[in-house]
Amino acid sequence: MSYVVYILECVDGTFYVGSTDNLKKRLYAHNNLKSGAHYTKIRRPVVLKYSEEVPDFAIARAREAEFKRWSRSEKLDFINS
């Protein structure tokens, strides 16, 4: 099973970083369901800005943590490159 690490841009311009094994389902949850992350639930709609498939959960979580340590400008530079 593969996993996806992703970066969303919220309506207020902030970024949300997450990981999942089903990106389509997770994006739907972020934008439409109560089960979406609280952070995105109050900043809807969200738009997918970047996604990266990785081979396993441990790598996905490590990559997610790496993205979360980045500043906003680092995330913007990465997304735009």
N, C-alpha and C positions, 0 to 999 in steps of 0.2 A: 504494500500500500504506500502511495506517495502522499505527501503533505504539501501545502501551499503556505508560504509566508506572504503577507500582503500589507500594503499601505493604503489607507483610505483618507480622502480629504473630506472633512465635515463642512456643512454649510457655513459655519463661522470661520472657515479657513484653517482650522487646526487639523493635525494629522492623528490618525489612530493606526496602530500597528498590531497585527494579530496573525494567528496561524490556524489552519484547519485542514481537515481531510476532504472537505466538500465546499469549495469556494462559492459556487452558485447558491447553495443552500444558506451559507453563512452571510453572504451579501443580502439575500432576501431577509434574513433575520435582522440584520443591522438596520435595514430600512423600513421594515414592516411589523415586526413582532415584538412582544414584550420580552422575549428571550434573547434579543440582541443585547450587546454590551450596554451598560448604563451610560457610559460616556457617549456613545453614538446615538443612543435613544433620545437624548435631549439636544442633539445636534444634527438632526436629520434635515434633508437627505444627505447621504454620503455617496461619494464617487470613488470607484477603484482607480488608483493612480499607478500602482505597481503590484505585480505578483511574480512569485518565483517558486517553481516546483522543486522540492527537495525529497530525497529518498526515504527519510524516516522522521519520526516524531522528535527525537533528541536533536537532530540537526535543525529542524524547524524551530524548536524552542530556543536554541542557541542563536540562530539567525534573527529571530524576533527580538531577543534580548539585545543583540548588537544594534539593530535598528533603533530600539527604544533609547539607547544611550546617546544617539546622535542628536545634535541640535536641529532646530527647525531648518536653518539654512543648509545644513549638511543633507537633510532629507530632500529639500528642494533641489539642490545640486544633483543628487543621485537620481531623482525622478526625471529631471530634465536632461540628463546625459544619455 
